[in-house]
């Protein structure tokens, strides 16, 4: 039996003021300290390099790209033309070169990801296109481009492969306990990396209130007429202020095994950076350049 189509929302795409571009933007400008610390700790975990080499021997980057080339829609000037334009604008804003390929894959799960090693590409789930308008998509696209610019994609890809083929890898001379420690370290870093990427998403969109609305939609769905960004901010503040020992332990347990921090946590972290961090200085043109990155 055919179902009625939902009416499509109006797509906002005109910013209140021209967006600032950031030539030669270094990922150091927006990376969260917890992201950098967790990545440094991850690289010290025994066996990480061996697992990466084994994984890339099992699944090459080319096979990952062919998977989406054969099963998804590649975004180009004549496929998802509006999304293509918004994406190219985001890449120009963050000065990401070369611009990674972008794919849309059919799935009801609201998510996106950056995949690959030497030539990463970005995948948007189709549900995102129904949930977010064009301006809100800038935040998601900037978020994923931030992962690319920060060099996160290798480790994120390896984590997903580890989780999917862990049964195959039980024969590695690391032992199940060592493999579990690597996956745990990757998961811990993976959550922290989302804070950095959210900052890149804000730099691409340059509208904090809209970024907060994306977090609210990701948590509660698309019925924005039934929700309030201000109330969601208060909810994030209440979550953070629940600070006794038991609450801290429960918060930690609730995050175990999750690939992303809770949306209220992400909103609170991003709001702090937008109001008291480097965000205003970056908008004014004061930020680290790639030319000064350590070799």
Rosetta blueprint (number, residue, H / E / L):
1 X L
2 X L
3 X L
4 X L
5 X L
6 X L
7 X L
8 X L
9 X L
10 X L
11 X L
12 X L
13 X L
14 X L
15 X L
16 X L
17 X L
18 X L
19 X L
20 X L
21 X L
22 X L
23 X L
24 X L
25 X E
26 X L
27 X H
28 X H
29 X H
30 X L
31 X L
32 X L
33 X H
34 X H
35 X H
36 X H
37 X H
38 X H
39 X H
40 X H
41 X H
42 X H
43 X H
44 X L
45 X L
46 X L
47 X L
48 X H
49 X H
50 X H
51 X H
52 X H
53 X H
54 X H
55 X H
56 X H
57 X H
58 X H
59 X L
60 X L
61 X H
62 X H
63 X H
64 X H
65 X H
66 X H
67 X H
68 X H
69 X H
70 X H
71 X H
72 X L
73 X E
74 X E
75 X L
76 X E
77 X L
78 X L
79 X E
80 X L
81 X H
82 X H
83 X H
84 X H
85 X H
86 X H
87 X H
88 X H
89 X H
90 X H
91 X H
92 X H
93 X H
94 X H
95 X L
96 X L
97 X L
98 X L
99 X L
100 X L
101 X L
102 X E
103 X E
104 X E
105 X E
106 X L
107 X L
108 X L
109 X L
110 X L
111 X L
112 X E
113 X E
114 X E
115 X E
116 X L
117 X L
118 X L
119 X L
120 X L
121 X E
122 X E
123 X E
124 X E
125 X E
126 X H
127 X H
128 X H
129 X H
130 X H
131 X H
132 X L
133 X L
134 X H
135 X H
136 X H
137 X H
138 X H
139 X H
140 X H
141 X H
142 X H
143 X H
144 X H
145 X H
146 X H
147 X H
148 X H
149 X H
150 X H
151 X L
152 X L
153 X H
154 X H
155 X H
156 X H
157 X H
158 X H
159 X H
160 X H
161 X H
162 X H
163 X H
164 X H
165 X L
166 X L
167 X L
168 X H
169 X H
170 X H
171 X H
172 X L
173 X L
174 X L
175 X H
176 X H
177 X H
178 X H
179 X H
180 X H
181 X H
182 X H
183 X H
184 X H
185 X H
186 X H
187 X H
188 X H
189 X H
190 X H
191 X H
192 X H
193 X H
194 X H
195 X H
196 X H
197 X H
198 X H
199 X H
200 X H
201 X H
202 X H
203 X H
204 X H
205 X H
206 X L
207 X L
208 X H
209 X H
210 X H
211 X H
212 X H
213 X H
214 X H
215 X H
216 X H
217 X H
218 X H
219 X H
220 X H
221 X L
222 X L
223 X L
224 X H
225 X H
226 X H
227 X L
228 X L
229 X H
230 X H
231 X H
232 X H
233 X H
234 X H
235 X H
236 X H
237 X H
238 X H
239 X H
240 X H
241 X H
242 X L
243 X L
244 X L
245 X H
246 X H
247 X H
248 X H
249 X H
250 X H
251 X H
252 X H
253 X H
254 X H
255 X H
256 X L
257 X L
258 X L
259 X L
260 X L
261 X L
262 X L
263 X H
264 X H
265 X H
266 X H
267 X H
268 X H
269 X H
270 X H
271 X H
272 X H
273 X H
274 X H
275 X H
276 X H
277 X L
278 X L
279 X H
280 X H
281 X H
282 X H
283 X H
284 X L
285 X L
286 X L
287 X L
288 X L
289 X E
290 X H
291 X H
292 X H
293 X L
294 X L
295 X L
